[in-house]
């Protein structure tokens, strides 16, 4: 299936998150079929007294486990961070 007709291609998947409280957020698995890599941009517009770490993971369906591909440094200020895999 080409990227033009694939509704699940990376350009069509835009998970968004706004969290005002401390905790862990895990998104649904994202399909990146027929694409190469991913670029995730994190825009922190407010900070509290804790730091935030963002991690991009790969899912192994054979074992049902996740593998960390890249993690950001701890974000403690208002900033924009881009992770590229």
C-alpha positions as CSV (number, residue, x, y, z in Angstrom):
1,X,0.0,0.0,0.0
2,X,1.5,3.4,-0.9
3,X,1.8,6.2,1.5
4,X,-0.7,8.2,-0.5
5,X,-3.5,5.6,0.2
6,X,-2.4,4.4,3.6
7,X,-4.6,6.0,6.3
8,X,-2.1,4.9,9.0
9,X,1.1,6.5,7.6
10,X,3.1,8.6,9.9
11,X,1.9,11.9,8.5
12,X,-1.7,11.0,9.4
13,X,-1.0,10.0,13.0
14,X,-0.8,13.0,15.3
15,X,-1.2,12.0,19.0
16,X,-1.4,15.0,21.2
17,X,-1.2,15.3,24.9
18,X,-1.7,18.0,27.4
19,X,-0.9,17.0,31.0
20,X,-1.1,19.3,33.9
21,X,-0.3,16.7,36.6
22,X,2.7,14.6,37.4
23,X,2.5,11.0,36.3
24,X,3.2,8.7,33.4
25,X,1.4,8.9,30.0
26,X,1.7,6.0,27.5
27,X,0.1,6.6,24.1
28,X,-1.4,3.8,21.9
29,X,1.1,2.1,19.6
30,X,1.7,4.2,16.4
31,X,2.0,2.5,13.0
32,X,4.8,3.8,10.8
33,X,4.3,1.5,7.8
34,X,6.1,2.4,4.6
35,X,7.9,5.2,6.3
36,X,11.4,5.6,7.7
37,X,11.9,6.8,11.3
38,X,10.0,9.3,13.3
39,X,10.4,12.8,14.5
40,X,8.7,13.8,17.7
41,X,8.5,17.4,18.8
42,X,7.7,18.2,22.5
43,X,6.6,21.7,23.3
44,X,6.6,22.4,27.0
45,X,4.6,25.5,27.7
46,X,4.5,25.3,31.5
47,X,6.6,23.6,34.1
48,X,6.2,22.7,37.8
49,X,8.6,21.5,40.4
50,X,9.4,18.2,38.6
51,X,11.2,17.3,35.4
52,X,9.8,15.6,32.4
53,X,11.5,12.9,30.3
54,X,10.1,11.8,26.9
55,X,10.9,8.3,25.5
56,X,10.3,6.8,22.0
57,X,10.0,3.1,22.1
58,X,9.7,0.2,19.6
59,X,7.3,-2.6,20.2
60,X,8.3,-6.2,19.6
61,X,5.1,-8.2,18.8
62,X,6.9,-11.5,19.1
63,X,7.7,-11.0,22.8
64,X,5.1,-8.3,23.6
65,X,7.8,-6.0,25.0
66,X,9.0,-2.5,24.4
67,X,12.5,-1.3,23.7
68,X,13.6,2.3,24.4
69,X,15.0,3.9,21.2
70,X,15.7,7.4,22.4
71,X,14.9,9.5,25.5
72,X,15.1,13.2,26.0
73,X,17.2,14.8,28.7
74,X,15.1,15.9,31.7
75,X,13.1,18.9,30.7
76,X,12.8,21.5,33.5
77,X,12.2,24.7,31.6
78,X,9.7,26.0,29.1
79,X,11.2,24.7,25.8
80,X,10.8,22.8,22.6
81,X,12.6,19.5,22.1
82,X,12.8,17.3,19.0
83,X,13.6,13.6,19.2
84,X,14.5,11.9,15.9
85,X,14.8,8.2,15.3
